[in-house]
């Protein structure tokens, strides 16, 4: 009986310690925070386009945006797929989808395309996402 009580107590302490460590590392690193709804001010687009944009010199980034506008194929059902390019977002409310990699997060945002505004999954730099409070 004592052995069962001791092992249960040890398991609870270990779980509490791991949760505290995860919370401490998440509070010091803003890229680790998780949220469902957020706001994006910056750029968003296909993963490849966002990577190319981030690798572009800052003085050439505006030109990159204008030369690579976001384009998607629109199905008969009104779904946007196969998106390429990049767009500017200004305090756009988004649904956070997942962390794509160490520098970008996938979000669902309403984006103006040539045939109207559609919700699409795009990549955005992590530092451009602000969680809703």
C-alpha beads as a LAMMPS data file, in Angstrom:
LAMMPS data file: protein, C-alpha beads

133 atoms
132 bonds

1 atom types
1 bond types

-500.0 500.0 xlo xhi
-500.0 500.0 ylo yhi
-500.0 500.0 zlo zhi

Masses

1 110.0

Atoms # bond

1 1 1 0.000 0.000 0.000
2 1 1 2.795 2.391 0.905
3 1 1 4.608 1.503 -2.317
4 1 1 1.503 2.375 -4.358
5 1 1 1.092 5.680 -2.522
6 1 1 4.780 6.563 -2.984
7 1 1 4.771 5.726 -6.697
8 1 1 1.573 7.739 -7.249
9 1 1 3.072 10.721 -5.434
10 1 1 6.276 10.441 -7.478
11 1 1 4.281 10.349 -10.739
12 1 1 2.289 13.451 -9.719
13 1 1 5.493 15.324 -8.817
14 1 1 7.125 14.362 -12.116
15 1 1 4.085 15.476 -14.128
16 1 1 3.895 18.765 -12.214
17 1 1 7.606 19.369 -12.762
18 1 1 7.334 18.729 -16.523
19 1 1 4.319 21.047 -16.786
20 1 1 6.145 23.794 -14.880
21 1 1 9.200 23.429 -17.114
22 1 1 7.061 23.595 -20.260
23 1 1 5.247 26.665 -18.965
24 1 1 8.493 28.391 -17.978
25 1 1 10.096 27.756 -21.372
26 1 1 6.911 28.862 -23.157
27 1 1 6.682 32.127 -21.240
28 1 1 10.225 33.156 -22.124
29 1 1 9.927 32.137 -25.785
30 1 1 6.976 33.851 -27.483
31 1 1 7.195 31.521 -30.488
32 1 1 6.069 28.634 -28.263
33 1 1 2.729 30.152 -27.293
34 1 1 -0.369 28.519 -28.696
35 1 1 -3.606 30.266 -29.535
36 1 1 -6.632 29.589 -31.712
37 1 1 -7.426 33.133 -32.826
38 1 1 -4.909 35.851 -33.540
39 1 1 -4.146 38.961 -35.534
40 1 1 -1.510 39.327 -38.230
41 1 1 0.158 42.502 -39.369
42 1 1 2.828 41.742 -41.941
43 1 1 2.968 39.361 -44.869
44 1 1 1.466 35.985 -45.628
45 1 1 1.410 33.581 -48.525
46 1 1 2.792 30.281 -49.702
47 1 1 5.568 28.837 -47.555
48 1 1 8.094 29.195 -50.392
49 1 1 7.133 32.821 -51.052
50 1 1 7.334 33.762 -47.376
51 1 1 10.789 32.159 -47.131
52 1 1 11.970 34.024 -50.233
53 1 1 10.506 37.272 -48.877
54 1 1 12.294 36.848 -45.541
55 1 1 15.576 36.106 -47.360
56 1 1 15.210 39.255 -49.495
57 1 1 17.073 42.388 -48.427
58 1 1 14.783 44.763 -46.560
59 1 1 15.072 47.465 -49.223
60 1 1 13.810 44.986 -51.876
61 1 1 10.937 43.451 -49.885
62 1 1 8.286 45.895 -51.168
63 1 1 9.269 45.076 -54.744
64 1 1 9.066 41.347 -53.945
65 1 1 5.467 41.778 -52.710
66 1 1 4.393 43.703 -55.816
67 1 1 6.109 41.282 -58.214
68 1 1 4.707 38.148 -56.518
69 1 1 1.035 38.809 -55.690
70 1 1 -0.886 35.957 -54.122
71 1 1 -2.771 33.828 -56.641
72 1 1 -4.908 30.758 -56.018
73 1 1 -6.965 28.352 -58.066
74 1 1 -10.653 28.746 -57.207
75 1 1 -12.842 25.655 -57.504
76 1 1 -16.495 25.692 -58.553
77 1 1 -17.369 25.205 -54.870
78 1 1 -15.503 28.411 -53.997
79 1 1 -12.437 26.807 -52.428
80 1 1 -9.029 28.391 -52.899
81 1 1 -6.190 25.904 -53.475
82 1 1 -2.648 25.791 -54.891
83 1 1 -1.844 29.314 -53.718
84 1 1 1.437 30.945 -54.674
85 1 1 2.836 34.386 -53.989
86 1 1 2.540 36.742 -51.066
87 1 1 0.215 39.442 -49.734
88 1 1 0.298 42.141 -47.079
89 1 1 -1.963 41.760 -44.063
90 1 1 -2.917 44.640 -41.796
91 1 1 -4.302 43.605 -38.401
92 1 1 -6.155 40.718 -40.084
93 1 1 -8.056 38.396 -37.728
94 1 1 -6.941 34.813 -38.389
95 1 1 -7.488 31.298 -37.131
96 1 1 -4.155 29.808 -36.121
97 1 1 -3.788 26.469 -37.890
98 1 1 -0.380 25.131 -36.787
99 1 1 3.332 25.845 -36.524
100 1 1 4.733 25.119 -39.978
101 1 1 8.361 25.324 -38.929
102 1 1 10.622 27.316 -36.646
103 1 1 9.995 30.638 -38.450
104 1 1 6.434 30.425 -39.800
105 1 1 2.939 29.594 -38.607
106 1 1 0.063 28.446 -40.800
107 1 1 -3.121 30.459 -40.395
108 1 1 -6.502 30.681 -42.078
109 1 1 -7.045 34.243 -43.253
110 1 1 -9.553 35.984 -45.495
111 1 1 -7.534 37.180 -48.480
112 1 1 -8.615 39.353 -51.391
113 1 1 -8.034 37.503 -54.670
114 1 1 -8.931 38.483 -58.216
115 1 1 -12.342 36.772 -57.981
116 1 1 -13.276 37.937 -54.474
117 1 1 -12.306 37.366 -50.858
118 1 1 -11.675 33.780 -49.761
119 1 1 -10.504 32.036 -46.585
120 1 1 -7.184 30.363 -47.366
121 1 1 -4.429 28.661 -45.414
122 1 1 -1.266 30.751 -45.644
123 1 1 2.093 30.872 -43.908
124 1 1 3.040 33.958 -41.898
125 1 1 6.221 34.771 -39.970
126 1 1 5.774 33.824 -36.303
127 1 1 6.735 37.310 -35.107
128 1 1 3.806 38.788 -37.089
129 1 1 1.166 36.764 -35.186
130 1 1 -0.355 38.315 -32.052
131 1 1 -2.694 36.083 -30.059
132 1 1 -6.168 37.339 -29.194
133 1 1 -6.523 37.980 -25.483

Bonds

1 1 1 2
2 1 2 3
3 1 3 4
4 1 4 5
5 1 5 6
6 1 6 7
7 1 7 8
8 1 8 9
9 1 9 10
10 1 10 11
11 1 11 12
12 1 12 13
13 1 13 14
14 1 14 15
15 1 15 16
16 1 16 17
17 1 17 18
18 1 18 19
19 1 19 20
20 1 20 21
21 1 21 22
22 1 22 23
23 1 23 24
24 1 24 25
25 1 25 26
26 1 26 27
27 1 27 28
28 1 28 29
29 1 29 30
30 1 30 31
31 1 31 32
32 1 32 33
33 1 33 34
34 1 34 35
35 1 35 36
36 1 36 37
37 1 37 38
38 1 38 39
39 1 39 40
40 1 40 41
41 1 41 42
42 1 42 43
43 1 43 44
44 1 44 45
45 1 45 46
46 1 46 47
47 1 47 48
48 1 48 49
49 1 49 50
50 1 50 51
51 1 51 52
52 1 52 53
53 1 53 54
54 1 54 55
55 1 55 56
56 1 56 57
57 1 57 58
58 1 58 59
59 1 59 60
60 1 60 61
61 1 61 62
62 1 62 63
63 1 63 64
64 1 64 65
65 1 65 66
66 1 66 67
67 1 67 68
68 1 68 69
69 1 69 70
70 1 70 71
71 1 71 72
72 1 72 73
73 1 73 74
74 1 74 75
75 1 75 76
76 1 76 77
77 1 77 78
78 1 78 79
79 1 79 80
80 1 80 81
81 1 81 82
82 1 82 83
83 1 83 84
84 1 84 85
85 1 85 86
86 1 86 87
87 1 87 88
88 1 88 89
89 1 89 90
90 1 90 91
91 1 91 92
92 1 92 93
93 1 93 94
94 1 94 95
95 1 95 96
96 1 96 97
97 1 97 98
98 1 98 99
99 1 99 100
100 1 100 101
101 1 101 102
102 1 102 103
103 1 103 104
104 1 104 105
105 1 105 106
106 1 106 107
107 1 107 108
108 1 108 109
109 1 109 110
110 1 110 111
111 1 111 112
112 1 112 113
113 1 113 114
114 1 114 115
115 1 115 116
116 1 116 117
117 1 117 118
118 1 118 119
119 1 119 120
120 1 120 121
121 1 121 122
122 1 122 123
123 1 123 124
124 1 124 125
125 1 125 126
126 1 126 127
127 1 127 128
128 1 128 129
129 1 129 130
130 1 130 131
131 1 131 132
132 1 132 133
